[in-house]
């Protein structure tokens, strides 16, 4: 049976586990940590610095997304091979739903890596620089902080919505 091949088992495991951790992390940050840090203000800086710099949360979440997407595309190509071609694979309801989910997840990876991950690292670097200076932020720093916070909120919400749409497509693909 095809699904019992060791390669398929390993790829599905990587795809599902890294995807679950990716989505859970995105949800935690978008729904709780980001809004809480914004509400608390500068006193959240040391915690966010440890989470982002020492624990490397943004890099690990990006790695989880990359693992989920890469394993998913390898599975997609294996299905394509087994279905005899692109028209047969994407022409099936299951193949179309999986393809839609794959495109959404891939888009989400780039939104998360560049819109969320890079901006949260920039925000923490800026907050650390302000804290190291020992005084209030300059007007330029305040402007940059507001810009980064707005970008994080926008891209974080977009990231989460795209992830949920991707999960919706993939998890219901058998019923299309």
Buried (B, 14 or more C-beta within 10 A) or exposed (E): EEEEEEEBEEBBEBBBBBBEBBBEBBBEBBEEBBEEBEEEEEEBBEEBBEBBBEEEBBBBBBBBBBBBBBBBBBBBEBBBEEBEEEEEBBEBEBBBBBBBBBEBBBBBBEBBBEBBBBBBBBBBBBBBEBBEEEEEBEEEBEEBBEEBBEBBBBBBBBBBBBBBBBBBBBEEBEEE
